[in-house]
Amino acid sequence: MTVRTVLFVCTQNAGRSQMAAGFLNQLGGGEIVATSAGTEPADALYPVVIAAMLEQGVDLREAEPAAVSLEAIAAADLVITLGADLRGLVSGSHFADWDFPSSADSRLAQVRPTRDAIRDRVVALLAELKVPAAA
């Protein structure tokens, strides 16, 4: 399967899925487009997530949580959940689940390891898809 669009889904779309999409868009070199959504979107991204991503050169200050839709799931080549339960909505080979802790109520020092692990997972995904990670 050729993957050109990835949808990352977490619960509030205020942390993990936003970080994953931000890294994939930064590192994918335009060959892959990432979006993110949540099953119960928050009002805004967690400020600590914005700060942690700015440290990595990814600016999420304009990002806003969005609700996941069946249309977005169907349009994505690959759907990756990060703590969201989409059983019954997605199945088959275009679905994966990544297990990372929520960033809700976390301090920057607690978010950094999750951020770095998500970045590593995105780099591994790019390698699996045979897309060179941009510098």
N, C-alpha and C positions, 0 to 999 in steps of 0.2 A: 504494500500500500504506500502510495506517495503521500506524505504529510506536508501540507502547506499551511494549514490553520490548526491551531491548538486552542481549546477552551479549558481554562483552569477554573475549577469550582470549589469554593469552600462555603462555610455557613454564612458568615457576615460579609464576605468580599471586602474586608477591611484590613487584611493582613497577608496570610499565606498565598492566596491565589493572586493577589496584586503583585506580591514580590516575584512569584514564578513568572507571571506574564511580563513584568518589567524586565527581568533577566533574559527571558527568551527573546523579547523584542530587541534588547540591546545586543545580545550575543549571536542572534540568528542572522545578522547581516542582511536583513530584508528578505531572506529566502523563506522564512516562516513568519507568519503573523500570529501573535497570541492575543487573546482577549480573556477576560475573567468575569465571573459572576458569582452570585451567592444565592443560597436557598432562603435565607432570611437576612437580606442586606441591611447593614448598619446605615446610619445617617452620613458617616464620613469615615475615611481611613483612620486607623490608629496613628496619632502623631508620632509615636515611637517607631512605627514602621516607616513612615516618611523619612524620619531622621536617619534610620539605619540604612535605608536605600540610598539616600543622598551621599552617605559615606562611600558608597560603591559607584557613584556617578550616575545613578538612576533616579530621575526626578519624578516622583509620584504626587507632587503637590496639587496637580490639576485632576488627578484621578478621582472618580466617584464610584461608590459601590453601586452595583446593578443587580437586578434579579435575573436568575437563570430562566431561560425559556426553552420550550421544546424546539422552537425554530433555531435557536443558537446551538443547541445540542446536535440537531440534525445537520446543520451547516458545517460543523467542525469535522475535520479529518480525524482528530484525536481529542478525546475528552479526558482530562485528568482531574480527579477529585483529591482534595486535601482536607479530609475531615467531614466532607458533606456526604449525605446518604442519597444517592440517586438510583438505588435499586428500583427496578421497574421502569425507569426512564431511559437508561442506557444499557446496552449489552453488546456483546460481540468483541471483535478485535480492535475496535477503535476506542476502547475504554481502559484506563489504568487508574490505580489509586496510590497516592503517595501519602505516607503517614508522617506528619509533622505536627508538633504541638501548636496550639493556638497562641497568637500574640496578644490576645485580649488581656488587659490588666498586667502587662509585663513591663519591665524596665528595659532600657537600651541594652544593658549588659546581658539580659536574658534573651533578647531578640536576635542579637548578633549571631549566636551559634545556629539558630534556626535559619536565619538569612543565608549564612554561609553554606549550610547543608542543602538548602533549596538551590542555591547557585550551582553547587556541585552536581546536584541531580539534573539540573537543566543542561549543564555541560555534557553529562553522560547521555542525556536524551539526544542532544545534537549529534554526538558521536554515533549513537544507534541509527539515527536518521541519515548519517553520512553527510551532515552539514557542518563545515568547519566553523568553529566558534570564532567570532570576531574578537579582536584584541580589545 
